[in-house]
Amino acid sequence: VAKDLGLHLPDISDHGVHILDKGRTQYFALHEKTGHLVTAERIDREQLCERVQQCVLRCELIVEGQM
């Protein structure tokens, strides 16, 4: 994520970068040391998308401040 946004790792905390998942469980997080998007919770496809052939989890990346 840091590389895609053209930010260096210290800039991530300066810009207040946050991952926002829809729903109660936060499935994704931003790794502070690498800037990679990682899974924060176990993702159980059968539980989340029982009767759906294509399972999609959406999340938003929020960057505070100017870029």
C-alpha positions as CSV (number, residue, x, y, z in Angstrom):
1,V,0.0,0.0,0.0
2,A,2.8,2.4,0.9
3,K,4.5,1.7,-2.4
4,D,1.3,2.1,-4.4
5,L,0.6,5.5,-2.8
6,G,4.2,6.6,-3.2
7,L,4.7,7.0,0.6
8,H,7.7,6.0,2.7
9,L,6.9,4.0,5.8
10,P,7.2,7.0,8.3
11,D,4.7,8.8,6.1
12,I,2.0,6.2,6.7
13,S,1.6,7.2,10.3
14,D,2.0,10.9,9.5
15,H,-0.9,10.7,7.0
16,G,-3.1,8.7,9.3
17,V,-3.6,5.8,6.9
18,H,-6.5,3.5,8.0
19,I,-8.2,0.4,6.6
20,L,-12.0,0.4,6.9
21,D,-13.9,-2.8,6.5
22,K,-17.6,-2.9,6.1
23,G,-19.2,-5.0,8.9
24,R,-18.3,-5.8,12.4
25,T,-15.1,-7.8,11.8
26,Q,-11.9,-6.1,10.6
27,Y,-10.4,-8.6,8.2
28,F,-7.6,-6.4,6.9
29,A,-4.9,-4.3,8.5
30,L,-1.9,-2.3,7.4
31,H,1.4,-3.8,8.6
32,E,3.2,-0.9,10.3
33,K,6.8,-2.0,9.5
34,T,6.3,-3.0,5.8
35,G,3.3,-1.0,4.7
36,H,1.7,-4.2,3.3
37,L,-2.0,-4.9,3.4
38,V,-2.4,-8.1,5.5
39,T,-5.2,-10.2,6.9
40,A,-6.1,-9.3,10.5
41,E,-8.6,-12.1,11.1
42,R,-9.2,-15.6,9.8
43,I,-11.4,-15.4,6.7
44,D,-13.9,-18.3,6.5
45,R,-15.4,-18.3,3.0
46,E,-18.1,-20.8,3.9
47,Q,-19.3,-18.6,6.7
48,L,-19.2,-15.3,4.9
49,C,-20.5,-16.4,1.4
50,E,-22.5,-19.6,2.0
51,R,-24.7,-19.4,-1.1
52,V,-22.7,-17.0,-3.3
53,Q,-20.4,-18.4,-6.0
54,Q,-18.2,-15.3,-6.1
55,C,-17.1,-14.1,-2.7
56,V,-15.8,-10.6,-2.4
57,L,-14.6,-8.7,0.7
58,R,-14.4,-5.0,0.3
59,C,-12.4,-2.5,2.3
60,E,-11.5,1.1,2.0
61,L,-8.2,2.8,2.6
62,I,-8.5,6.2,4.2
63,V,-5.6,8.7,4.0
64,E,-5.9,11.8,6.2
65,G,-4.1,15.0,5.3
66,Q,-2.7,16.1,1.9
67,M,-0.9,13.9,-0.5
